[in-house]
Amino acid sequence: MSTTTAPRTTGNPWLMLALATLGFAVNFWAWALISPLGALYLKQGADSPLGLLSQSEVALMVAVPVLVGSLGRIIVGALTDRFGGRVMFPIVSGATIVPVLFLAFFALDSYSLMLFGGFFLGIAGTAFAVGVPFVNAWFPPEKRGLAVGIFGAGMGGTAISALTTVPLSENLGRTAPFLITAAVLAVYAVVAWLVMRDAPGRVAPTTSLGTRLAANARLPITWQACVLYAVAFGGYVAFSVFLPTYLKTAHGLEPADAANRMAGFVVVAVVMRPIGGWLSDRLGSIPVLSTSFAVVTACAAIAAQNPPVTSADGSNLTLGTGAFLVMAAALGAGSGATFALIAHSTEPARVGGVTGLVGAAGGLGGFVPPLLMGWLYGQTESYAVGLWLLAVTAGLTLVLTLVVVRRTAAASAATVAA
């Protein structure tokens, strides 16, 4: 693959990592703005600004940004390889302001406009494909798992949305969460443009975008990591957008309580993501991934039994809450380990392109389950089938990891080292 070396720049790797993680968090905050409103609209029923919505309509509304953010990562990841994170972070953050303001001023009383605005809100989800190659280039191979894992903790931006969107809407007005998020995005875009620097000696490819996408897609590690991330990160995204609706419908929780519990799920996953990357640096990615998928299989099977999320008095943690929190830890660790695997098994100049493809798979893995769960609930009035499908999928992914990915990772790492 034809490449050129970017001009040398100066900068502190840990400062660059902090700025990238902050940018990821801010953009994910914006990306998840619609999700907490789903449970609120279900509670309000016909009195909601959008009228009486079905489970499937709510699921589609919260899932549309996930779809666009996922597919957009393919292009944005390749563009980051070419132009660098110092250019792409401000562009993505600035572009996200437009759909956020559109939702605030034009879409809150129209379901069709919510879908339209949510489509373009997906731009925020592409920030992930900017940050991974940007961070990867700043650190040596033995620290990339930890560094990319720390960056991945920026997915905690969804927790900010979960904790603030409903309270701000109820206390300061429906536009408040959107206006605040737009302001934060604007400040970050300016700071990123002024302070961020690409890594010294960053190699920029000179071949065409299509050529690079085709070459990256042909790598065995790419499609295998796509499957791993579709389950690990896709599971996280699916629950982060649909868990408030699930808790409201299946367990009768108030929207604010459901959003707070979803935030707890997110925080656990966020904390475990860098730990998964750190463990992968020391133990290898395969053991971490295998353990993660085994735990997800068990927890999804437990959750499928529909145990209560709270006790009779609504105060104590029970089997249901425990299953979801342990599952969150496994999904977070598995997400971190997947990109540690990529960092250790992919040429640095291709990390952005591979990240875009794998990130797209992860986002698509989060797009389908909410729609499927909403449809299955409409047919059966139960979420058990969807959770059993998750258990089976995680179990099959565990087998893939042990049988196929293990061999590919060893061969790819040897090639990169050579």
Summary of the structure (lengths in Angstrom):
residues: 418
radius of gyration: 20.3
end to end distance: 16.1
largest distance: 64.5
contacts: 1687
relative contact order: 0.16
helix: 83%
strand: 2%
